[in-house]
Structure formats: structure tokens, C-alpha cells
């Protein structure tokens, strides 16, 4: 038997298989005046695999949600736990993407708030905090959850590169964008407590553009954000 770390011919050290990291990415569907949502258009253009800058780093598998997320509270409230426990049980990171009509820049959100969610969704429904169960568990969740990702470091890195117009934000809008973000971080906390599973992520707001070159730019920015998220994790493990 050859020594550990050598090939069967004894010709030297064989390369260890690269660790794979799965990243969930979602985009939203139509709502209001947004008939075609650029968030999903950008997500649908992502590659299945992203090359890590460091040859020794992990391979990154993109798990793009296969359809635009319907802009309803009830759908998101039901879907998020299912995504992490049944549909994509191996994902370690997430990036939710949505559109912000009032900006021309990309925005990485630092936090998600519990509410209030007073704006009705596309079905005319508002969030009801009694959906969860009868013991008012929603009443005991924190008023806000801050992402464990260092958003400001990512913004600084991308801004330093000179070609990306990205800024950080503390206001995700208190609509479905913030709702999905808060619920993802809440479910991540629960899975950490119950299973020891680590899931971290961010929310990216994109401008309301639809030109192909702009969508491709959005895709490229999203790819860089995904790489930076994984790099942060790798750097923490090494330190």
C-alpha cells in the first residue's frame, strides 16, 4: 500500500479533492410596476460553478433557485424553511436579490427587521404574525437580525476595484425583500441551535434596469459578492 498522500504508482503527492461550498441565490418575480424583475433576470444568468481566486480554495457551486420567488408574504414564510431543510440541505451561504426602484446603485443590506410589514403583497395580503403557531413564537423573535457577513468589507473591496458601484445599507425596505432576508437569518439561527449547521448570507438590492449589458454587469457584481462571502469564511477558518 503506498504511503498516505501518494498516488498508486508512488510517483508523488496526489492532490486532495477540493472542498465544495454551496451558495443559494434567489430573485423575485413581478410586483406593482415591475413586470419583469431584474433580480431574477440577474440570478438566472449566474453560472453553475464559480472559480475561486485561490487555487487552494474551495469550489463554489451556485444553487440558483429555479424560479422567481412570488412576491407574497405567505409564500416566502412557507418557502424559506423548506429551502434550507428539504430543497437545498447542503447550502452554507445565501444571497437573496431584489429590486429597489429608487436607486441606481447596488446595495448590500446589513440587517433584516421583524417588521412592521404594512404594505400589502401582490395578492393584497399583509403579513400576519399568527401564521407560525398558536404560542406566538413570532412575538419572541428579535426586532432585527444583523448579517454575520462583513458587508462593509465587501463594499470596500468592490469599490476599491473601481468598476463596481456598490454601497451598504441599513434599510431593506420593510417589504418582501426585507421579509425574506429576516426569515432566512432567523431560520439560520434555528438550524444552528438545533443542528449545529452554519448558514450565513446577505441581501443585494439591484437598480431597476433591464438592458442586457446592465443585467450582465449585475451578474458579474453578484459573482464577485459570492466570492467575497466565501473568502471571508476561508480567512476566518485560517486565522
Secondary structure, DSSP 8 states (H G I E B T S, - for coil): ---TTB-TT--SB------EEEEEEE-B--BTTBSS-HHHHHHTT--SEE--SSTTS-EEEEEE-SS-B-S-HHHHHHHHHHIIIII-TT--EEEEEEE-TT-SSEEEE-EEE-----S--TTS----TTSS-TT-GGGGS-SEEE-SS-HHHHHHHHHHHSS--EEEES---SSHHHHHHHHHHHHHHHHHHHH----EEEEEEE-S---HHHHHHHHHHHHHHHHHHHHHHHHHHH-
